[in-house]
Amino acid sequence: MGTLFDEAAASGARTVFHLDRPLDIAPDAGTRWSVPELADLVRVTATRLAAAGVRPGDRVAIVKDNHWDYDLLACAAVRAGAVPALLSARLEPETLRTLLERLRPAALVTTTALLAHCRAASPPVRVTLDAEAPGAVHLAALDAGRPRPPVRRSDDDPLVIHHTSGTTGVPKLVVHSTRTLVHKLARFEAVRYPGIGIRRDDVLLNASAYAHGRAFCWTAVVLSTPPAEVVLLTGDDPDTADPLLRIHPPTVVEALPATYVRMRPLTTRLDNPFRRVRLYVSTYDAVHPPVLRAYLTATRHARPVWLQGWGQTETGPLTFRFHTRRAALARDTRSTARRLGRPVPGRTRLRAVDPDTL
């Protein structure tokens, strides 16, 4: 992952990335990025992290506002030989402190607003993204003039750390290696399967929680099977997203279930931005049937498909189910979005049981 963008640039990837706001690690660089520009940004960021004192094998905690540069920072840390740990800024302060105490990072990358919540960890290296702060060094002020070659690691060495949702208590920290995340999860998805694989002329929309492991895997897939364009949203306000989506109407959409709900008003607007979508993807949680129907009827594509996946941070996808426009409009029990679907072929076996009658 440390050389992911370099390799994509070298292969001639021409994907253009469009953002709803500038990256937090490059606030003055605009909202349009090419793959070579992103490769250079990752290299520069890795150099700056090394200048701050990040060393190979160090754990680097990343806590910031929701944006795709969670993954860019993670790739930069990997390039420097470190192990990034992506922690959501939406965690409760006490939960965040607990995870930082368990993680014991050598370095912390965060914002000035979040720094106070992270002081209990007291890592020796503290880097802020937005401005200078007492006891921390500003990322932009670090020396980027002496780039270092990427640090290589074994496929079974720790690559990245994410945390679970914490629905049953304090979130768990989950470690993935190159073998588990790249070779098993991303490689399985980075195939241009008929109907659901990424096409070279696709416009991808992602509106995700970028601290989550799904987003990191998605980044690996997109750079391995580059589409024409990628649109990245950091929020779920429909009025904010509408202008960008009208300029770059997506053909493939992946979003959080809650984001689908909040963006639903766009499906009924004149010349709605989802008119070209052929594939919707949802993970994390169930999506209500009325939401499925709204999006599947909003597109003008002849045979749109909704791919619903279920999985865990520890395992990646476990089961999946397809929903079609015809099934969504049937309004019978067979089209409910609450069913688990089918196991991922060749990867998982599924058995649903009642804990009271097991």
KOLNU-969916 format. One line per 4 residues: number of its first residue (from 0); their letters; for each residue x, y, z of N, C-alpha, C. Coordinates in steps of 0.05 Angstrom, whole numbers, padded with zeros to 5 digits. Atoms other than C-alpha are relative to their C-alpha. Layout:
N
NUM) a) X:Y:Z:X:Y:Z:X:Y:Z ~ ...
This chain:
358
0) mgtl) 00016:-00024:00000:00000:00000:00000:00017:00025:00000 ~ -00017:-00023:00000:00059:00046:00009:00008:00010:-00027 ~ -00007:-00008:00028:00073:00046:-00066:-00024:-00003:-00018 ~ 00024:00005:00016:00001:00036:-00089:-00004:00022:-00021
4) fdea) 00004:-00022:00019:-00005:00105:-00121:00022:00002:-00020 ~ -00023:00001:00019:00065:00101:-00151:-00005:-00020:-00022 ~ 00004:00022:00020:00048:00035:-00185:-00023:00007:-00018 ~ 00023:-00007:00017:-00019:00061:-00210:00008:00022:-00020
8) aasg) -00010:-00021:00018:00015:00123:-00238:00018:-00011:-00022 ~ -00018:00012:00019:00069:00082:-00271:-00014:-00017:-00021 ~ 00015:00017:00019:00017:00037:-00304:-00017:00017:-00019 ~ 00015:-00017:00018:-00015:00098:-00336:-00028:00006:00008
12) artv) 00027:-00006:-00009:-00078:00105:-00294:-00007:00029:-00004 ~ 00009:-00028:00006:-00116:00167:-00316:-00024:00008:00016 ~ 00023:-00006:-00017:-00169:00167:-00262:00003:00028:00011 ~ 00001:-00027:-00012:-00189:00237:-00239:-00018:-00001:00025
16) fhld) 00014:00001:-00025:-00211:00245:-00167:-00012:00028:00006 ~ 00014:-00025:-00006:-00263:00299:-00149:-00009:-00001:00029 ~ 00006:-00001:-00029:-00272:00319:-00076:-00021:00022:00005 ~ 00020:-00021:-00007:-00328:00357:-00042:00013:00022:00017
20) rpld) -00016:-00021:-00013:-00275:00395:-00002:00029:-00008:-00001 ~ -00029:00007:00002:-00199:00399:-00002:00008:-00020:00021 ~ -00012:00019:-00019:-00158:00345:00032:00011:00015:00024 ~ -00010:-00012:-00024:-00139:00361:00104:00031:00001:00000
24) iapd) -00029:00000:00002:-00066:00344:00087:00010:00018:-00023 ~ -00007:-00018:00022:-00067:00391:00027:-00022:00020:-00004 ~ 00024:-00017:00000:-00118:00445:00043:00000:00022:-00022 ~ -00002:-00021:00021:-00093:00494:-00011:00003:-00012:-00028
28) agtr) -00006:00012:00026:-00087:00444:-00068:-00025:-00006:-00016 ~ 00024:00003:00016:-00159:00444:-00091:-00014:-00026:00003 ~ 00017:00023:-00003:-00210:00389:-00102:00001:-00019:-00024 ~ -00003:00017:00023:-00186:00357:-00167:00028:-00012:00000
32) wsvp) -00026:00013:-00002:-00130:00306:-00165:00003:-00022:-00022 ~ -00007:00022:00018:-00096:00260:-00216:00015:-00021:00016 ~ -00015:00022:-00014:-00063:00194:-00197:00029:00008:00004 ~ -00027:-00009:-00006:00008:00222:-00207:00002:00021:00022
36) elad) 00000:-00020:-00021:-00009:00281:-00163:-00004:-00012:00027 ~ 00004:00014:-00025:-00035:00235:-00109:00025:-00016:00008 ~ -00024:00015:-00006:00027:00192:-00114:00021:00018:00012 ~ -00019:-00020:-00011:00070:00254:-00103:-00007:00009:00028
40) lvrv) 00009:-00009:-00026:00027:00275:-00044:00007:-00022:00021 ~ -00006:00022:-00019:00036:00206:-00011:00030:00000:00006 ~ -00030:00000:-00004:00112:00209:-00022:00008:00023:00018 ~ -00007:-00023:-00017:00116:00279:00008:-00009:-00004:00028
44) tatr) 00010:00004:-00027:00073:00261:00067:00016:-00021:00015 ~ -00017:00020:-00013:00115:00199:00081:00026:00012:00009 ~ -00025:-00014:-00007:00178:00242:00080:-00004:00018:00024 ~ 00005:-00017:-00023:00147:00291:00129:-00005:-00016:00025
48) laaa) 00004:00017:-00024:00125:00236:00176:00027:-00010:00010 ~ -00027:00009:-00008:00196:00209:00176:00015:00022:00013 ~ -00014:-00023:-00011:00222:00279:00189:-00010:00006:00028 ~ 00011:-00005:-00027:00175:00283:00249:00010:-00020:00020
52) gvrp) -00010:00020:-00018:00207:00221:00278:-00012:-00027:-00002 ~ 00013:00026:00004:00164:00164:00252:00021:-00020:-00011 ~ -00020:00020:00008:00207:00101:00245:-00013:-00026:-00008 ~ 00011:00026:00007:00197:00032:00214:-00008:-00016:00024
56) gdrv) 00010:00016:-00022:00155:-00011:00259:-00017:00015:00020 ~ 00016:-00017:-00018:00123:00048:00296:-00030:-00003:-00006 ~ 00029:-00003:00004:00048:00049:00307:-00007:00030:-00001 ~ 00008:-00028:00004:00019:00114:00282:-00030:00003:00001
60) aivk) 00029:-00004:-00003:-00050:00134:00307:-00008:00024:-00017 ~ 00011:-00021:00017:-00090:00176:00257:-00029:00006:00009 ~ 00026:-00008:-00009:-00150:00214:00285:-00006:00027:-00012 ~ 00005:-00025:00014:-00181:00268:00242:-00029:00002:-00010
64) dnhw) 00026:-00003:00011:-00243:00295:00209:-00003:-00019:-00024 ~ 00005:00020:00021:-00276:00248:00159:00008:00010:-00027 ~ -00008:-00006:00027:-00242:00250:00092:00017:-00023:-00010 ~ -00015:00021:00012:-00207:00204:00043:00029:00000:00007
68) dydl) -00028:-00001:-00006:-00139:00228:00065:00007:-00016:00025 ~ -00006:00022:-00019:-00146:00179:00123:00017:-00021:-00014 ~ -00014:00021:00015:-00124:00129:00070:00027:00010:-00011 ~ -00025:-00010:00010:-00071:00174:00040:00021:00002:00022
72) laca) -00018:-00001:-00023:-00040:00185:00109:00009:-00029:00007 ~ -00007:00028:-00006:-00043:00110:00121:00020:-00011:-00020 ~ -00019:00009:00020:-00008:00096:00055:00028:00013:00004 ~ -00025:-00014:-00006:00045:00148:00073:00014:-00012:00024
76) avra) -00012:00013:-00024:00056:00116:00141:00012:-00028:-00008 ~ -00009:00026:00009:00062:00047:00108:00026:00004:-00017 ~ -00023:-00005:00017:00112:00076:00058:00025:00006:00018 ~ -00022:-00006:-00019:00154:00101:00118:00007:-00024:00017
80) gavp) -00005:00024:-00015:00152:00030:00147:-00016:-00003:00025 ~ 00016:00001:-00024:00103:00046:00202:-00026:-00015:-00004 ~ 00026:00013:00000:00036:00014:00220:-00021:00020:00007 ~ 00020:-00020:-00007:-00021:00064:00215:-00024:-00013:00014
84) alls) 00024:00009:-00014:-00080:00057:00262:-00021:00022:-00004 ~ 00020:-00020:00007:-00142:00093:00236:-00023:00000:00020 ~ 00020:-00002:-00021:-00187:00117:00292:-00020:00022:-00007 ~ 00021:-00020:00007:-00253:00153:00280:-00001:00023:00019
88) arle) 00003:-00024:-00017:-00259:00224:00306:-00027:00001:00013 ~ 00027:00000:-00011:-00332:00208:00321:-00002:-00018:00025 ~ 00001:00015:-00025:-00314:00162:00378:-00003:00018:00024 ~ 00001:-00016:-00025:-00332:00186:00447:00028:00004:00011
92) petl) -00027:-00006:-00011:-00272:00219:00481:00011:-00022:00018 ~ -00010:00021:-00018:-00268:00165:00534:00007:-00026:-00016 ~ -00006:00023:00017:-00271:00110:00481:00026:00004:-00015 ~ -00025:-00006:00014:-00217:00144:00441:00024:-00002:00018
96) rtll) -00022:00003:-00019:-00173:00149:00502:00007:-00029:00006 ~ -00004:00028:-00005:-00183:00076:00516:00015:-00014:-00022 ~ -00013:00013:00023:-00163:00055:00446:00029:00010:-00003 ~ -00027:-00010:00002:-00102:00100:00447:00018:-00012:00022
100) erlr) -00016:00013:-00022:-00080:00070:00514:00006:-00029:-00008 ~ -00005:00028:00009:-00087:00000:00484:00020:00000:-00023 ~ -00017:-00001:00024:-00052:00021:00420:00029:00007:00007 ~ -00027:-00011:-00008:00007:00057:00454:00016:00008:-00025
104) paal) -00014:-00007:00025:00027:00092:00389:00025:00016:00006 ~ -00024:-00016:-00001:00095:00122:00377:-00004:00027:-00011 ~ 00007:-00026:00012:00063:00178:00338:-00030:00003:-00003 ~ 00029:-00007:00003:-00004:00213:00333:-00002:00021:-00021
108) vttt) 00006:-00020:00021:-00030:00250:00272:-00029:00008:00004 ~ 00027:-00008:-00007:-00091:00292:00288:-00004:00030:-00007 ~ 00005:-00029:00003:-00121:00363:00288:00002:00014:00026 ~ -00003:-00015:-00025:-00114:00418:00339:-00025:-00004:00017
112) alla) 00025:00003:-00015:-00187:00409:00359:-00001:-00027:00014 ~ 00001:00027:-00012:-00178:00335:00373:00024:-00006:00018 ~ -00024:00005:-00015:-00110:00340:00405:-00005:-00004:00030 ~ 00006:00001:-00029:-00139:00351:00475:-00011:-00028:00007
116) hcra) 00011:00026:-00005:-00177:00285:00470:00021:-00022:00000 ~ -00021:00021:00004:-00113:00248:00453:00024:00003:00018 ~ -00024:-00005:-00016:-00065:00276:00505:00006:-00022:00019 ~ -00005:00021:-00020:-00074:00218:00552:00020:-00021:-00011
120) aspp) -00018:00019:00012:-00036:00174:00503:00029:00009:00002 ~ -00026:-00012:-00002:00024:00221:00505:00021:-00013:-00017 ~ -00021:00011:00017:00061:00193:00445:00023:00020:-00003 ~ -00023:-00018:00002:00131:00221:00435:-00002:00018:-00025
124) vrvt) 00003:-00016:00024:00112:00247:00365:-00029:00007:-00004 ~ 00027:-00010:00005:00050:00290:00355:00001:00019:-00024 ~ 00001:-00016:00025:00033:00319:00287:-00028:00010:-00004 ~ 00026:-00012:00006:-00024:00367:00273:-00002:00006:-00030
128) ldae) 00005:-00004:00029:-00055:00375:00204:-00008:00028:-00007 ~ 00012:-00025:00008:-00089:00442:00207:00015:00025:00009 ~ -00014:-00024:-00010:-00045:00489:00248:00020:-00009:00021 ~ -00019:00006:-00021:00011:00493:00299:-00015:-00002:00027
132) apga) 00011:00003:-00027:-00004:00472:00371:00022:-00006:00019 ~ -00021:00005:-00020:00036:00469:00435:00004:-00030:00003 ~ -00007:00028:-00004:00072:00403:00442:-00003:-00017:-00025 ~ 00004:00015:00025:00060:00384:00369:00014:00015:-00022
136) vhla) -00012:-00012:00024:00091:00397:00301:-00020:00000:-00023 ~ 00019:-00002:00022:00051:00421:00241:00010:-00015:-00024 ~ -00009:00017:00022:00054:00372:00183:00012:00017:-00023 ~ -00010:-00016:00022:00064:00427:00131:00027:00013:00006
140) alda) -00026:-00012:-00007:00124:00454:00170:00023:-00019:-00001 ~ -00021:00020:00000:00162:00389:00166:00015:-00001:-00027 ~ -00017:00001:00023:00219:00379:00117:-00009:-00022:-00019 ~ 00008:00020:00021:00197:00345:00052:00021:-00002:-00022
144) grpr) -00020:-00001:00020:00262:00356:00015:00019:-00023:-00002 ~ -00018:00023:00000:00297:00291:00031:-00016:-00026:00000 ~ 00017:00025:00002:00252:00234:00006:00017:-00025:00004 ~ -00013:00026:-00005:00269:00163:00027:-00014:-00021:-00016
148) ppvr) 00013:00022:00014:00257:00099:-00010:-00021:-00014:00018 ~ 00020:00013:-00016:00195:00060:00012:00012:-00024:00015 ~ -00009:00022:-00017:00206:00010:00068:-00017:-00025:-00007 ~ 00014:00025:00007:00188:-00061:00047:-00004:-00016:00026
152) rsdd) 00007:00017:-00022:00156:-00111:00094:-00010:-00027:-00010 ~ 00011:00027:00007:00135:-00184:00094:-00030:00002:-00003 ~ 00029:00000:00004:00065:-00200:00070:-00015:-00007:00026 ~ 00014:00008:-00025:00050:-00227:00140:00006:00020:00023
156) dplv) -00004:-00021:-00021:00076:-00166:00179:-00025:00017:00002 ~ 00023:-00019:-00002:00024:-00118:00207:00002:00022:-00020 ~ 00002:-00021:00021:00001:-00070:00153:-00015:00024:00010 ~ 00017:-00022:-00008:-00055:-00029:00183:-00018:-00010:00023
160) ihht) 00018:00006:-00022:-00100:-00026:00245:-00025:00016:-00003 ~ 00026:-00013:00000:-00174:-00010:00245:-00014:-00008:00026 ~ 00016:00008:-00023:-00227:-00013:00299:-00028:-00008:-00009 ~ 00028:00009:00006:-00295:-00047:00300:-00019:00022:00008
164) sgtt) 00020:-00021:-00004:-00360:-00009:00307:-00005:00005:00030 ~ 00004:-00004:-00029:-00365:-00020:00382:-00030:-00001:00008 ~ 00029:00001:-00007:-00440:-00036:00381:-00005:-00016:00025 ~ 00003:00016:-00024:-00430:-00086:00437:00019:00008:00023
168) gvpk) -00019:-00009:-00021:-00380:-00046:00479:00022:00017:-00012 ~ -00023:-00014:00010:-00313:-00014:00470:00010:-00013:-00026 ~ -00010:00012:00025:-00289:-00024:00398:00026:-00015:00004 ~ -00024:00016:-00001:-00236:-00076:00386:00019:00010:-00022
172) lvvh) -00020:-00007:00020:-00171:-00060:00350:00006:-00025:-00016 ~ -00004:00023:00019:-00161:-00105:00289:00024:00005:-00018 ~ -00024:-00002:00016:-00094:-00116:00255:-00003:-00016:-00026 ~ 00000:00014:00026:-00091:-00134:00181:00029:00001:-00011
176) strt) -00026:00001:00014:-00029:-00155:00141:-00005:00004:-00030 ~ 00002:-00002:00030:-00015:-00147:00067:-00014:-00025:-00010 ~ 00012:00025:00009:-00034:-00220:00059:-00031:00000:00004 ~ 00028:00002:-00005:-00102:-00213:00092:-00016:00022:-00014
180) lvhk) 00016:-00022:00011:-00124:-00144:00067:00004:00003:-00030 ~ -00005:-00005:00029:-00091:-00138:-00001:-00004:-00026:-00016 ~ 00000:00024:00016:-00081:-00209:-00025:-00027:-00015:00001 ~ 00025:00015:-00003:-00146:-00238:00002:-00025:00016:-00004
184) larf) 00024:-00017:00002:-00196:-00181:00008:-00001:00017:-00026 ~ 00000:-00018:00023:-00176:-00129:-00044:00003:-00015:-00026 ~ -00004:00014:00025:-00151:-00178:-00096:-00025:-00014:-00010 ~ 00025:00014:00008:-00216:-00217:-00095:-00019:00020:-00013
188) eavr) 00019:-00020:00010:-00254:-00152:-00109:00011:00013:-00025 ~ -00013:-00014:00023:-00204:-00124:-00160:00000:-00017:-00025 ~ 00004:00015:00025:-00231:-00167:-00216:-00024:00013:-00014 ~ 00022:-00013:00015:-00274:-00137:-00271:-00022:-00020:-00006
192) ypgi) 00022:00019:00003:-00332:-00185:-00259:-00022:00013:-00017 ~ 00022:-00011:00016:-00389:-00177:-00310:-00022:00011:00018 ~ 00022:-00011:-00014:-00442:-00131:-00283:00007:00015:00025 ~ -00006:-00013:-00026:-00410:-00114:-00216:00029:00009:00002
196) girr) -00027:-00009:00000:-00337:-00103:-00232:00003:00028:-00009 ~ -00005:-00027:00008:-00307:-00034:-00241:00008:00000:-00030 ~ -00006:-00003:00028:-00306:-00013:-00314:00018:00025:-00004 ~ -00019:-00022:00005:-00255:00034:-00346:-00014:00026:-00004
200) ddvl) 00014:-00025:00005:-00309:00085:-00363:-00019:00007:00023 ~ 00017:-00005:-00023:-00343:00083:-00295:00007:00027:00014 ~ -00003:-00023:-00019:-00353:00144:-00250:-00008:-00011:00027 ~ 00006:00011:-00026:-00349:00119:-00178:-00006:00022:00020
204) lnas) 00006:-00018:-00022:-00381:00155:-00120:00003:-00016:00026 ~ -00002:00012:-00026:-00360:00138:-00049:-00006:00021:00021 ~ 00007:-00017:-00022:-00392:00170:00012:00001:-00017:00025 ~ -00005:00021:-00021:-00362:00130:00069:00011:00012:00025
208) ayah) -00015:-00006:-00024:-00332:00131:00138:00029:-00008:-00006 ~ -00025:00007:00012:-00260:00135:00114:00020:-00011:00021 ~ -00017:00013:-00020:-00230:00111:00180:-00004:-00030:00001 ~ 00007:00028:-00001:-00262:00044:00169:00017:-00017:-00020
212) graf) -00016:00018:00017:-00226:-00016:00140:-00011:-00004:-00028 ~ 00012:00003:00027:-00275:-00021:00082:00011:00021:-00019 ~ -00010:-00021:00017:-00250:00046:00056:00028:-00005:-00009 ~ -00028:00006:00007:-00177:00025:00058:00002:-00022:-00021
216) cwta) 00001:00021:00020:-00193:-00038:00019:-00011:00011:-00026 ~ 00012:-00013:00024:-00236:00002:-00030:00021:00016:-00015 ~ -00021:-00016:00013:-00177:00048:-00043:00019:-00018:-00016 ~ -00017:00019:00013:-00133:-00012:-00060:-00013:-00010:-00026
220) vvls) 00014:00010:00023:-00186:-00038:-00108:-00001:00021:-00022 ~ 00004:-00021:00020:-00198:00028:-00143:00026:00006:-00015 ~ -00025:-00006:00013:-00124:00040:-00156:00010:-00023:-00016 ~ -00008:00024:00015:-00116:-00031:-00182:-00017:-00004:-00025
224) tppa) 00018:00001:00024:-00175:-00027:-00230:-00011:00028:-00005 ~ 00007:-00028:00001:-00177:00047:-00245:-00024:00006:-00019 ~ 00022:-00009:00016:-00243:00077:-00270:00007:00027:-00013 ~ -00005:-00026:00013:-00250:00142:-00309:00001:00022:00021
228) evvl) 00001:-00021:-00020:-00269:00185:-00249:-00009:-00012:00027 ~ 00009:00007:-00027:-00279:00180:-00174:-00010:00026:00014 ~ 00011:-00022:-00015:-00323:00227:-00133:-00001:-00008:00029 ~ -00002:00007:-00028:-00312:00229:-00058:-00015:00021:00017
232) ltgd) 00015:-00017:-00017:-00361:00258:-00008:00008:-00005:00029 ~ -00007:00003:-00028:-00344:00272:00065:-00024:00003:00018 ~ 00024:-00003:-00016:-00414:00288:00088:-00024:-00011:-00014 ~ 00024:00012:00012:-00486:00270:00073:-00022:00021:-00005
236) dpdt) 00019:-00020:00005:-00520:00337:00062:-00007:00000:-00030 ~ 00007:00003:00028:-00559:00330:-00004:00005:00026:-00016 ~ -00003:-00025:00014:-00556:00404:-00022:00029:00006:-00005 ~ -00029:-00004:00004:-00480:00405:-00013:00010:-00019:-00022
240) adpl) -00010:00020:00019:-00470:00342:-00054:-00011:00003:-00028 ~ 00014:-00001:00025:-00519:00357:-00110:00016:00014:-00023 ~ -00014:-00013:00022:-00477:00407:-00151:00023:-00017:-00011 ~ -00022:00016:00008:-00416:00361:-00152:-00010:-00025:-00015
244) lrih) 00010:00025:00013:-00457:00299:-00170:-00013:00006:-00027 ~ 00012:-00007:00026:-00493:00336:-00226:00022:00004:-00022 ~ -00022:-00004:00019:-00426:00354:-00258:00013:-00027:-00007 ~ -00012:00027:00004:-00400:00282:-00249:-00020:-00021:00009
248) pptv) 00020:00020:-00008:-00461:00236:-00247:00012:-00028:00001 ~ -00013:00026:-00004:-00439:00169:-00220:-00014:-00023:-00015 ~ 00011:00025:00011:-00448:00100:-00251:00000:-00022:00021 ~ -00001:00018:-00023:-00429:00063:-00187:00001:00016:00025
252) veal) 00002:-00014:-00025:-00447:00086:-00117:00005:-00018:00023 ~ -00003:00014:-00025:-00422:00062:-00050:-00002:00020:00022 ~ 00005:-00019:-00022:-00446:00096:00013:-00009:-00014:00025 ~ 00011:00011:-00025:-00464:00085:00086:-00030:-00001:-00002
256) paty) 00029:00001:00001:-00536:00064:00097:-00013:00026:00009 ~ 00011:-00025:-00009:-00549:00128:00135:00003:00022:-00021 ~ -00004:-00020:00021:-00520:00169:00078:-00020:-00004:-00023 ~ 00021:00005:00020:-00567:00135:00029:-00027:00012:00009
260) vrmr) 00025:-00011:-00010:-00625:00155:00073:00000:00031:-00002 ~ -00001:-00029:00000:-00603:00228:00079:00002:00012:-00028 ~ -00003:-00010:00028:-00587:00235:00005:-00025:-00007:-00017 ~ 00023:00009:00016:-00653:00205:-00016:-00016:00022:-00013
264) pltt) 00015:-00022:00014:-00686:00273:-00032:00010:00005:-00028 ~ -00011:-00005:00027:-00639:00277:-00092:-00012:-00018:-00021 ~ 00011:00019:00020:-00673:00217:-00124:-00025:00010:-00014 ~ 00025:-00010:00012:-00736:00257:-00138:00003:00027:-00013
268) rldn) -00004:-00025:00013:-00705:00320:-00164:00002:-00003:-00031 ~ -00001:00000:00029:-00709:00338:-00238:00028:-00006:-00009 ~ -00026:00008:00010:-00652:00305:-00276:00018:-00007:00023 ~ -00014:00007:-00025:-00629:00273:-00211:00028:-00011:-00006
272) pfrr) -00028:00007:00005:-00554:00258:-00203:00005:-00030:-00002 ~ -00003:00029:00000:-00566:00182:-00198:-00011:-00012:-00026 ~ 00014:00009:00025:-00595:00177:-00269:00017:-00020:-00016 ~ -00017:00018:00016:-00535:00138:-00296:00010:-00025:00016
276) vrly) -00010:00021:-00018:-00524:00089:-00238:-00008:-00028:-00010 ~ 00006:00028:00007:-00518:00016:-00257:00003:-00019:00024 ~ -00006:00017:-00023:-00493:-00010:-00189:00001:00017:00025 ~ -00001:-00012:-00027:-00507:00011:-00117:00013:-00021:00018
280) vsty) -00013:00018:-00019:-00465:-00019:-00061:-00005:00011:00028 ~ 00003:-00009:-00028:-00482:-00017:00013:00011:-00022:00018 ~ -00011:00019:-00020:-00448:-00049:00073:-00007:00011:00027 ~ 00003:-00010:-00028:-00446:-00039:00149:-00027:-00008:00013
284) davh) 00026:00004:-00013:-00522:-00046:00161:-00021:-00004:-00021 ~ 00022:00004:00018:-00589:-00061:00131:-00010:00027:-00012 ~ 00011:-00023:00013:-00622:-00012:00083:-00030:-00005:-00003 ~ 00029:00003:00001:-00697:-00001:00087:-00010:-00003:-00029
288) ppvl) 00010:00004:00027:-00737:-00026:00026:-00009:00026:-00014 ~ 00007:-00024:00015:-00766:00044:00011:00025:00015:-00011 ~ -00024:-00013:00010:-00695:00070:00004:00011:-00015:-00024 ~ -00007:00016:00023:-00677:00013:-00042:-00016:00007:-00025
292) rayl) 00018:-00006:00022:-00737:00028:-00085:00005:00028:-00011 ~ -00004:-00027:00009:-00723:00102:-00088:00025:00002:-00018 ~ -00025:-00002:00016:-00652:00093:-00115:-00002:-00017:-00025 ~ 00001:00018:00024:-00667:00035:-00162:-00019:00011:-00021
296) tatr) 00018:-00013:00019:-00724:00075:-00194:00010:00027:-00009 ~ -00011:-00026:00008:-00683:00139:-00197:00018:-00002:-00025 ~ -00018:00003:00023:-00634:00111:-00248:-00015:-00007:-00025 ~ 00011:00006:00026:-00649:00107:-00322:00012:-00025:-00012
300) harp) -00013:00025:00010:-00605:00045:-00330:-00021:-00022:-00002 ~ 00020:00020:00005:-00644:-00013:-00358:-00002:-00021:00022 ~ 00000:00021:-00020:-00623:-00064:-00306:00019:00006:00023 ~ -00018:-00007:-00022:-00593:-00031:-00244:-00001:-00022:00022
304) vwlq) -00003:00020:-00021:-00569:-00075:-00187:00009:00013:00026 ~ -00009:-00008:-00027:-00562:-00063:-00112:00014:-00023:00013 ~ -00016:00021:-00013:-00507:-00104:-00080:00002:00007:00030 ~ -00001:-00003:-00029:-00516:-00111:-00005:00019:-00020:00012
308) gwgq) -00020:00017:-00012:-00457:-00139:00033:-00001:00001:00031 ~ -00002:00002:-00029:-00450:-00163:00105:00028:-00010:00007 ~ -00027:00010:-00008:-00383:-00172:00140:00008:00012:00026 ~ -00011:-00011:-00025:-00338:-00152:00197:00028:00011:-00006
312) tetg) -00026:-00011:00003:-00275:-00112:00205:00021:-00022:00000 ~ -00020:00022:-00002:-00238:-00176:00224:00001:-00017:-00025 ~ 00001:00020:00021:-00260:-00216:00164:-00004:00011:-00028 ~ 00008:-00010:00026:-00282:-00170:00108:-00028:-00011:-00006
316) pltf) 00027:00009:00007:-00345:-00190:00069:-00004:-00030:00006 ~ 00007:00028:-00006:-00380:-00254:00091:-00023:-00009:-00018 ~ 00023:00008:00017:-00446:-00254:00053:-00008:00024:-00017 ~ 00009:-00022:00017:-00479:-00214:-00002:-00027:-00008:-00011
320) rfht) 00025:00004:00013:-00545:-00205:-00036:-00005:00021:-00021 ~ 00007:-00019:00022:-00569:-00173:-00101:-00029:00007:00002 ~ 00027:-00009:00002:-00631:-00131:-00106:-00004:00013:-00027 ~ 00005:-00012:00026:-00661:-00113:-00173:-00024:00019:00002
324) rraa) 00023:-00019:00000:-00712:-00059:-00191:-00026:-00016:00002 ~ 00025:00015:00000:-00765:-00111:-00205:-00005:-00012:00027 ~ 00004:00012:-00026:-00754:-00146:-00138:-00007:00021:00021 ~ 00005:-00022:-00019:-00753:-00080:-00100:-00028:00010:-00002
328) lard) 00027:-00010:00004:-00819:-00060:-00130:-00022:-00020:00006 ~ 00019:00021:-00005:-00852:-00127:-00115:-00014:00003:00026 ~ 00012:-00005:-00027:-00865:-00107:-00042:-00009:-00026:00013 ~ 00007:00024:-00014:-00866:-00179:-00018:00023:-00007:00019
332) trst) -00020:00007:-00021:-00827:-00213:00038:00026:-00009:-00012 ~ -00025:00010:00012:-00776:-00243:-00010:00019:00022:-00007 ~ -00017:-00022:00008:-00749:-00174:-00028:00011:00016:00024 ~ -00009:-00015:-00023:-00734:-00153:00043:00030:00002:00001
336) arrl) -00029:-00004:-00002:-00665:-00124:00056:00012:-00011:00025 ~ -00010:00010:-00025:-00660:-00158:00123:00012:-00028:-00002 ~ -00011:00027:00003:-00640:-00226:00096:00030:00001:-00005 ~ -00029:00000:00001:-00567:-00246:00099:00011:-00005:-00028
340) grpv) -00010:00005:00027:-00562:-00268:00027:00016:-00026:-00001 ~ -00016:00025:00005:-00510:-00319:00004:00029:00004:00009 ~ -00028:-00003:-00007:-00440:-00334:00029:00017:00007:-00025 ~ -00018:-00007:00022:-00383:-00306:-00013:00012:-00026:-00011
344) pgrt) -00009:00026:00011:-00365:-00363:-00061:00029:-00005:00004 ~ -00027:00008:-00004:-00303:-00401:-00043:00014:00012:00024 ~ -00013:-00014:-00022:-00291:-00359:00019:-00013:-00005:00027 ~ 00014:00003:-00026:-00345:-00368:00072:-00022:-00021:-00002
348) rlra) 00024:00017:-00003:-00398:-00416:00096:-00018:00013:00020 ~ 00020:-00015:-00016:-00462:-00390:00127:-00019:-00019:00013 ~ 00021:00014:-00014:-00507:-00417:00180:-00012:00020:00020 ~ 00014:-00018:-00018:-00558:-00372:00214:-00015:-00016:00021
352) vdpd) 00013:00015:-00021:-00582:-00396:00282:-00012:00019:00020 ~ 00013:-00015:-00022:-00626:-00373:00339:00016:-00008:00026 ~ -00016:00007:-00024:-00583:-00368:00403:-00016:-00015:00021 ~ 00017:00013:-00020:-00642:-00393:00444:-00005:-00029:-00007
356) tl) 00006:00028:00008:-00651:-00457:00403:00024:-00013:-00013 ~ -00025:00011:00012:-00579:-00470:00381:00005:-00028:00009
